[in-house]
């Protein structure tokens, strides 16, 4: 359960920012952004039966540790993306993330449901789903706080260093809110040269915040790999026969 929470913390929290990165920083429409996420989905489809076969032979521990390790490496790779990087630079990391996710989800199901008595298998499955939702909510909240803290620290200094017009407290709050989702605080009346400068600073600040958020997500995924060392093959049938 802890492992599932850590995985969803890292994945959902990090992927929350990737949508903003692809759409607001790179200007992709929702369909194009979704296409760039397809490698992860494809690896889920391909990796799940492979993970199931490996678990059947070796047990869940090795795939779980490997899966969390792949997720951590993917997070580290995504943390290196800057505002000027190509959206295609995400593909390799999404492939690794999908492979890691498939191994962990199949392995976690084996451990959680497999170690429950047969009559409580449904309860175990419900607990796994709850862990997934809890991890995703925590990840989005905590990594969102990391992003916000980085923007608060970087944006005012970058704005001042670029000699942009001074902002009031209310304007600065609005600018931080826009930058936190990868947008630039400009309007149709902003002069083109000024708008380009504000956009450059805003995207660079968002990328800096995303960098920190992905580093935290990678650390959480590595912690999950350590937790995975405790996993054991499911023995629900034996437990049910023993009356446990």
C-alpha positions as CSV (number, residue, x, y, z in Angstrom):
1,X,0.0,0.0,0.0
2,X,2.8,2.4,0.9
3,X,4.5,1.5,-2.4
4,X,1.4,2.3,-4.4
5,X,1.0,5.7,-2.6
6,X,4.6,6.6,-3.3
7,X,4.3,5.6,-7.0
8,X,1.1,7.6,-7.5
9,X,2.6,10.5,-5.5
10,X,5.5,10.7,-8.0
11,X,3.6,10.0,-11.2
12,X,0.3,12.0,-10.8
13,X,2.1,14.9,-9.1
14,X,4.7,15.1,-11.9
15,X,2.3,14.5,-14.8
16,X,0.1,17.3,-13.5
17,X,2.8,19.7,-14.6
18,X,3.6,18.0,-17.9
19,X,0.2,19.0,-19.3
20,X,1.0,22.7,-18.6
21,X,4.5,22.3,-20.0
22,X,3.3,20.8,-23.3
23,X,0.2,23.1,-23.8
24,X,1.2,26.4,-22.2
25,X,5.0,26.5,-22.6
26,X,5.1,24.8,-26.0
27,X,1.7,25.9,-27.3
28,X,0.4,22.4,-28.2
29,X,-3.3,21.9,-28.4
30,X,-4.9,19.2,-26.0
31,X,-4.9,16.6,-28.7
32,X,-1.2,17.1,-29.6
33,X,-0.3,17.1,-25.9
34,X,-2.2,13.8,-25.5
35,X,-0.3,12.3,-28.4
36,X,3.0,13.1,-26.6
37,X,1.7,11.1,-23.6
38,X,0.8,8.0,-25.7
39,X,4.3,6.4,-25.3
40,X,3.6,6.0,-21.6
41,X,0.2,4.4,-22.4
42,X,1.7,2.1,-25.0
43,X,4.3,0.9,-22.6
44,X,1.6,0.2,-20.0
45,X,-0.1,-2.1,-22.6
46,X,3.1,-3.8,-23.6
47,X,4.8,-4.0,-20.2
48,X,1.9,-5.3,-18.1
49,X,1.8,-8.9,-19.6
50,X,5.6,-9.0,-19.6
51,X,5.6,-7.9,-15.9
52,X,3.0,-10.6,-15.1
53,X,5.2,-13.3,-16.7
54,X,8.3,-12.2,-14.8
55,X,6.4,-12.1,-11.5
56,X,5.1,-15.6,-12.2
57,X,8.7,-16.8,-12.4
58,X,10.6,-14.6,-10.0
59,X,8.0,-13.2,-7.7
60,X,7.0,-9.5,-7.4
61,X,10.1,-8.1,-5.6
62,X,12.4,-7.7,-8.6
63,X,9.8,-6.2,-10.9
64,X,8.7,-3.8,-8.2
65,X,12.2,-2.6,-7.4
66,X,13.0,-2.3,-11.1
67,X,9.8,-0.6,-11.9
68,X,10.2,2.1,-9.2
69,X,13.8,2.5,-10.3
70,X,12.7,3.1,-13.9
71,X,10.1,5.6,-12.7
72,X,12.8,7.5,-10.7
73,X,15.2,7.6,-13.7
74,X,12.3,8.9,-15.8
75,X,11.6,11.6,-13.3
76,X,15.2,12.6,-13.2
77,X,15.2,12.8,-17.0
78,X,12.1,14.9,-17.1
79,X,13.6,17.3,-14.5
80,X,16.2,18.2,-17.1
81,X,13.7,19.6,-19.6
82,X,14.0,23.4,-20.0
83,X,11.6,25.9,-21.5
84,X,13.4,25.7,-24.8
85,X,13.6,21.8,-25.0
86,X,11.6,20.1,-27.7
87,X,8.4,18.3,-26.7
88,X,9.8,15.2,-28.4
89,X,12.5,15.1,-25.7
90,X,9.8,13.8,-23.4
91,X,9.3,10.6,-25.4
92,X,12.1,8.4,-24.1
93,X,11.3,9.4,-20.5
94,X,7.6,8.6,-21.0
95,X,8.6,5.2,-22.3
96,X,10.7,4.4,-19.2
97,X,7.9,5.8,-17.0
98,X,5.3,3.5,-18.6
99,X,7.4,0.4,-18.3
100,X,8.1,1.2,-14.6
101,X,4.4,1.9,-14.0
102,X,3.3,-1.4,-15.6
103,X,5.7,-3.4,-13.5
104,X,4.7,-1.7,-10.2
105,X,0.9,-1.9,-10.8
106,X,1.0,-5.6,-11.7
107,X,3.4,-6.4,-8.9
108,X,1.4,-4.3,-6.3
109,X,-1.8,-6.1,-7.3
110,X,-0.1,-9.4,-6.8
111,X,1.2,-8.4,-3.3
112,X,-2.0,-6.6,-2.1
113,X,-4.7,-8.8,-3.4
114,X,-2.6,-12.0,-3.4
115,X,-1.8,-11.7,0.3
116,X,-5.5,-11.2,1.3
117,X,-7.8,-14.1,2.2
118,X,-10.0,-15.1,-0.8
119,X,-13.1,-13.7,0.8
120,X,-11.4,-10.3,1.3
121,X,-10.0,-9.9,-2.2
122,X,-12.5,-7.3,-3.0
123,X,-11.6,-5.3,0.1
124,X,-7.9,-5.5,-0.8
125,X,-8.6,-4.3,-4.3
126,X,-10.6,-1.4,-2.9
127,X,-7.7,-0.5,-0.6
128,X,-5.3,-0.5,-3.6
129,X,-7.6,1.9,-5.4
130,X,-7.8,4.1,-2.4
131,X,-4.0,4.1,-2.1
132,X,-3.8,5.2,-5.8
133,X,-6.2,8.1,-5.2
134,X,-4.5,9.2,-2.0
135,X,-1.0,9.1,-3.6
136,X,-2.2,11.1,-6.5
137,X,-3.9,13.8,-4.4
138,X,-0.8,14.1,-2.1
139,X,1.6,14.3,-5.0
140,X,-0.4,17.0,-6.7
141,X,-0.6,19.0,-3.5
142,X,3.0,18.6,-2.3
143,X,4.6,19.0,-5.7
144,X,2.3,22.0,-6.4
145,X,3.7,23.5,-3.2
146,X,7.2,22.9,-4.4
147,X,6.4,24.6,-7.7
148,X,4.8,27.6,-5.9
149,X,7.8,28.0,-3.6
150,X,10.2,28.0,-6.5
151,X,8.2,30.6,-8.5
152,X,7.9,32.8,-5.4
153,X,11.7,32.7,-5.0
154,X,12.7,33.1,-8.6
155,X,10.1,35.3,-10.4
156,X,10.5,38.6,-8.6
157,X,14.3,38.5,-9.0
158,X,14.1,37.5,-12.7
159,X,11.5,40.2,-13.3
160,X,13.6,42.9,-11.7
161,X,16.8,41.7,-13.4
162,X,15.1,42.0,-16.8
163,X,14.2,45.6,-16.0
164,X,10.5,45.0,-16.5
165,X,7.9,47.4,-15.2
166,X,7.5,47.1,-11.4
167,X,4.5,45.1,-10.2
168,X,2.1,45.9,-7.4
169,X,1.5,43.1,-4.8
170,X,-1.8,42.2,-6.6
171,X,-0.1,42.2,-10.0
172,X,2.7,40.0,-8.6
173,X,0.2,37.5,-7.2
174,X,-1.5,37.3,-10.5
175,X,1.8,36.9,-12.3
176,X,2.7,34.0,-10.0
177,X,-0.6,32.4,-10.6
178,X,-0.2,32.5,-14.3
179,X,3.4,31.3,-14.2
180,X,2.5,28.3,-12.0
181,X,0.6,26.8,-14.9
182,X,3.2,27.7,-17.5
183,X,1.4,30.8,-18.9
184,X,2.8,34.3,-19.3
185,X,1.0,37.2,-17.6
186,X,0.5,39.3,-20.7
187,X,-2.6,40.7,-22.5
188,X,-3.4,41.6,-26.1
189,X,-2.4,45.2,-25.4
190,X,1.1,44.2,-24.2
191,X,3.7,45.5,-26.7
192,X,5.2,42.6,-28.7
193,X,8.8,43.1,-27.5
194,X,7.8,43.3,-23.9
195,X,5.4,40.4,-24.3
196,X,8.3,38.3,-25.7
197,X,10.5,39.1,-22.8
198,X,7.8,38.4,-20.2
199,X,7.0,35.1,-21.9
200,X,10.7,34.1,-21.9
201,X,11.0,34.8,-18.2
202,X,7.7,33.2,-17.3
203,X,8.5,30.0,-19.1
204,X,12.0,29.8,-17.7
205,X,10.6,30.3,-14.2
206,X,8.0,27.6,-14.7
207,X,10.7,25.2,-16.0
208,X,12.8,25.9,-12.9
209,X,9.8,25.0,-10.7
210,X,9.1,21.9,-12.7
211,X,12.8,20.9,-12.3
212,X,12.5,21.0,-8.5
213,X,9.1,19.2,-8.5
214,X,10.5,16.4,-10.6
215,X,13.5,16.0,-8.4
216,X,11.2,15.5,-5.4
217,X,9.2,13.0,-7.4
218,X,12.4,11.1,-8.3
219,X,13.4,11.0,-4.6
220,X,10.0,9.6,-3.7
221,X,10.2,7.0,-6.5
222,X,13.7,5.9,-5.2
223,X,12.2,5.6,-1.7
224,X,9.5,3.4,-3.3
225,X,12.3,1.2,-4.7
226,X,13.6,0.7,-1.2
227,X,10.1,-0.2,0.1
228,X,9.7,-2.7,-2.7
229,X,12.6,-4.7,-1.3
230,X,10.1,-5.8,1.4
231,X,7.6,-7.2,-1.0
232,X,6.7,-11.0,-1.0
233,X,4.8,-13.2,-3.4
234,X,1.0,-13.3,-2.7
235,X,-0.2,-16.3,-0.6
236,X,-3.9,-15.5,-0.3
237,X,-5.0,-19.0,-1.1
238,X,-2.8,-20.4,1.7
239,X,-4.0,-17.8,4.1
240,X,-7.6,-18.5,3.3
241,X,-7.1,-22.2,3.9
242,X,-5.4,-21.4,7.2
243,X,-8.5,-19.4,8.3
244,X,-6.5,-16.1,8.5
